[in-house]
Amino acid sequence: MAFTNTDVITLAKALISRPSVTPEDAGCQTLIFSRLAPLDFNNETMIFEDTTNLWARRGTTSPVFCFAGHTDVVPAGNLELWQTPPFEPTVIDGMLYGRGAADMKGSLAAMIIATEKFVNNHPNHKGSIAFLITSDEEGPFINGTTRVIDTLEARKEKIDYCIVGEPSSSEEVGDVIKNGRRGSISAELDIHGKQGHVAYPEHVTNPIHLAMPALAELSQIHWDKGNDFFPETSFQISNIQSGTGATNVVPGHLTAWFNLRYSTELSAQTIVDKVNAVLSKHQLDFEIQWTYNGQPFITEPGVFINAVENAILTTTGITTTLSTSGGTSDGRFIAPTGAEVIELGPCNKTIHQVNESVSCVDLNLLADIYYQTLVNVLAP
């Protein structure tokens, strides 16, 4: 059943060769559109501000099985450090090099090739197959998947099962799938003091001195114990800025940035309330701005995960590991609608790095896994 090397790799190369740095799509979705249209997909382009999105669907009934992903990539960085030009995909010793090879144009190619084969073999499949593709996942992520989901929700169009093609694998393709992600909430805290000469402490209010006990207390809070799927919540201060540059001046304010990665044991509002209580207890004059990056979500083992695990085992012989580690993904916008969401893609060792690469064998195996999952879920 394995795909030939040219099936997936040729399409991956065509996608990588388009320099789609966030929020540019650079024609990637037009290419995807052209591959799905002959399969009787209804392709709908949704442009929000600077972001191009594609919602494509074959079928009108449930369950709706969706492949989700992004065509945008992070900047290439220092071109002199690349052994081959980042947007000229090249295969060297079985590895496909290029920006987006692993994150995540290789996955997109595998999804499309798997879908083409599945529709050709099962034209009368159950339910519907869909693609939700955006050009803004690596950037601000405000006009991408979240806006498409808002549109679908407004017209009561639901996704039942979703595979996000993020590079989830660790050592070999399929060894890890993400069945959830921690929530993420960030804050910019500004603590006000009173500037003045260090020699006259009676005339100043030092925001650095005021901030230290409060920040120390926040860093020592035991927020929760986690659960079977998530580790305990993590609080991390990422940056602190204060001072005028002079050694004899007490600054007038201090700004601190921090982030919490939290489990389903907490809500964002619980975190906000607790942080505000600690800051108020220390009688600080402060302002705080919160950024809600995403709520935690979990897809518990059941029919869908069993179908994916079986596809991986059948294709590779690997018994996969479920994980919620890592950062956030666009799955955080899809899961709240009630969809069962997992992330499954190639190995993530080189993502966002110079000389990003992915194994050609792995991409073909990934297409096999996607195909077998479609069979397990939608074959008549």
N, C-alpha and C positions, 0 to 999 in steps of 0.2 A: 504493500500500500504506500510505501514511502515515495515522496515526491523526488523528482530528479533535481539535481543541483541547480539547473537553470530556471526552474519554475519560480522559486522564491528569490534567489539571488539576483536574477535579472530585474525583477520588480523592485527589490530593495535598492539596487543601484540607481534605478530611475528616480526613486524618491530621494535618495541621499544627494543626488546631483543637483537638486533644487535647493538653493541656499535660503531656507525658510527660518531665519532667525526671528524669534518672537518679536512682534505678532504676525510676521509675514508668513503666508502660506506658500508663496512662490509657485503656484500651479500644482501643488501636491494633490489637493482635493479634486481638481479637475481630472487628474489622472485616475484617482480612485473612482470618481464619478463614471469615467469612461469604462472602467472594468465592471462596475456593478450594474450599469444600465442594461447591458445585454442579458442580464440574469433576471430582468423584470423587477428591479428595485425601483421604488419611487424615490428619487433623489431630490432633496430639498435643501437649498443653500440658505443659511441664516447668517446675515452680516450684522453684527452689532458693533458700532463705532469702528475701531481699527481691526476687528477680529473676524475672520472667516470661519464659519462652522458648517458642517454637513450632517444632516439627519437623513439617513437612507433606510428604507424599510421594504422588505419583500413579504407580502402577506398582510392580512387584516385581522387575524384572530390571535388569541392567546394560546400558549405562553409566548411572550416576546423575548427572544434571546438576542442580546445586544453585545456587539464588540465595541469597546470604547477606547479612544486613543487620541494622540495629538500629532500634528505634522510639524509643529514648531520645535526648534532646537535652541540650545544655548549658544552664545558666540564661540567661535573657534579658538580665540585667544591668540597667543604668539604663533604666527604661521611658520616661523623659522624652526619651531620645535616639532612640527609635524614631519613625519618621514614621507608622507604623500599629501597632496593638497586635500584639505578637509572636505571639500565638495566635489572631489573627483574620486568616487569610490573605487577602491583597488583591492583585489584579493591577493594576499601574500601568505604562502604556507597554510592555506585553508582558512585564513582569517579575513573577514571583510572589514576594511578600514574606511572610516569616514565619519563626519559629525552626524550623529543620529543613528548610526548603525545599530547600537544597542538600545538607545533611548530616543524614539522608539519606532523608527522607520522599518527596522527589521521585523518587529512584531506586526506592524500594519501590513507588510507584504505577506507574512505568514497567514494573517487573518483572511486576506482577500483570496489567496490561492486556495486555502482550505474551504472557503465558502464557495468558490467556483466549482471545486470538485464535488462538494456536498450537494449543491443544487443540481448539478448534472446527473449525479447518481440518485438523488431523491427529490425530483421536481415537485412531488406532491407531499412534501414534508408537513409535519404538524406545525401549528402556530406560525410565528413570524421570525424572520431574521432581520436585525437592524444594525446599523453602524452609526455611532455618535463620535464625530471627529471634530477637533478644534485646532485653531492655530495659536491659542493662548493658554498653555498649561504651565510653561516654564516662567512666565512673566507674572503680571498682576492678577491673572486668572479671574477678572471680573466680567469680561464680555465673552467668555468661552462656554464651557460645559454648563456652568450654573445658569446662564441665560437660556441655553437650549432646554434645560430641564424645566425652567420656569414656563417656557412656551408649551412644552409637552404637558405639564401639569394643568395649565390653563385650559387645554382642550381635552383633558382627562385621558391622555395617552400614556399608558403605563409600561414600564420595563419590568419584566419578571426576573430574568437572570442576566447578569452582566459579567463579562470578562474584560478587565482593563489590562491592556498589554504592557504595563510597566515592567521593567526588567527586575523580576522578583527572585530569579534563581541565584544561587550562591556559587557552587562549584560545578554543577552540571544542570542542564536545562530540565526543569521540572522537579528539582530537589526541594524547592520551597515555593509555596503559594501564599500570598497574603490574603487572609480571610477577614481582615479588618485593619483599622488604623486608629492610633491614638488621636484624641482631639488636640488642637493646638490653639492657644490663645496668647497674645503678646501684649505688652504694655509699655508705654513711654511715660515715665514718672518724672515730673518736675517738682522739686522741693525748693521752696522760696526761703531765702535768708535775708540778711542785710549786709551789704558790702561795706568794708571799711579797712582801716589800718590795723595790722596784726598787733601793734603795740598798745592798742586801746580796745581790749576785748569787751569792755563795758558798753562800747558803742556799736558793736557788730552782733550779728546772729549768724553763726557759721553753719551753712546747710550740710557741709560734709560731716561735721560732728553729729548733727541731728539725724542724718540719714543712716549712719552706721548701725546703731542699735536696731532700727526698724528693718533694714535690709538683712541684717544678721538673723533676726527673728523669722523673717519670711523664708530665709534659706534653710532654716532648721525645722520648719513645720513638717510633720508627717501627715501628708494629705490623705492618704488612704493605703490600703494593703494590696490594691490591685485585685485581680480575680483570675480565673482559670485561663483567660485569654490575654490579659493585659498585665504588665508590670505596674508597680505603684507609680503614682504621679511624680513627675520630675519638675522641679523649679530651678531655672538657671538664669543667672544674671549674665547678659551678653556684652554690656558696655556701660561705662560710667564716665560722665564728662563733667568737669567743674574747673574753676580757677580762671584767672585772667592771664596767666603766664608770668606774673610777678610773684616773688617769694614773700613780699611784705604786704600783700593784699588778701583779705578774707573775701571769697567770692560771694556774689549775691544769690546764686542758685546752683543747684546740682540736678543733672538729668541722668536717669538710669533707665536702661532698657532691660526687660526680662521676658522670659517665655516659660509657659508651663505646657508640658505634654501630659495629657490626662486621660484617664481610663473612663469606662462607662460607669464607674462608681461615683463620678462627680458630674456636675453640670457647670457650664461656663458661669452662670449666675452665682453659684455657690462659691466659685473661685473669686469672682469680683467682690462679693460681699465680705469674704474673709480677708482679702488684701486690704480693702478699705477700712475694715475694723482694726487691723494691725496698725495701719498708718495713722488712723485717728487716735488710737490709744497712745501713740507716741507724741501726740499733739503737734503734728506737722502741719505746716501751711503748704498744701500740695495741690497739684493738678495731675490728672492721670487720663491718658487716652488709650483705649483698648482696641485691639485689632483681633477680630474673631476669624481665625484662619480655617477652622473646620471642626465639626463635632466628631466625637469618636463614633465608630460604627463597627459592627461585628456581624458576620454571616456564620451562624452556627452550623455544625455538621448536619447534613440532611441530604435530600435527594440531589440537589445541585452539586454540592461539594463531593458527594459520592461519585457523581458522574465525571467530574474533573479528575478526581483521584484515580478512578478506574481507567480513564483515558491515558493518564501519565503512566500508570503501571503497565497497561497493555502495550504502549508504544516504546517505553524505555526500560521497563523492568524495575523502575524506582518506586519505592514507597515514599510519597512526598511528606513534607513537614508543613504544618499550618503555622503561620506566624503573623503577628501584628506589629513587628518592629519597623524601624525606619521613619521617614518623614510622612508627609501627606501626599495624597494623589487626588485626581478628580473623582475617585470613587466616593469621596466625602459629600459630593453634590448629588450623587445618584442614589446612594443607600437610603437617605431619609424619605425617599418616595415609597419605600417598601420593597425595593428590589433587593434580591440576593446578589451581592457583589464580591468578586474575588479578583486578585491581580495575579497574572501569570504571563511571564515573558522570559527573555534570555538572561544570561548571567550579567550581573551588574558591576563587575570589577573595574571597568574602564569608563563608566558613564560620566559625562561632563569633563573628562580628562582630555589632554592632548593625545592624539593617536587612538581615539575611541575605536573599538573594534568588537566584532562578534564572530563566533565560529559559524562557518557556513553549514557544517553538519548540524549544529544546534538549531539554526533557523529552519532547516528542513524537518528536524524532529519536532520543533514547535508547531509547524504547519500540520504535521501528523497529529499532534495532541489536540489542536484546535478542531481538526476534522473529526477526530474520534469523539470529542465532546459534543459536537453538533449531532453526531449519530446517536450518542447516548441520550441526548435530550429531545431531539426533534424527529428522528427517523420514524417513519410510519410503522 
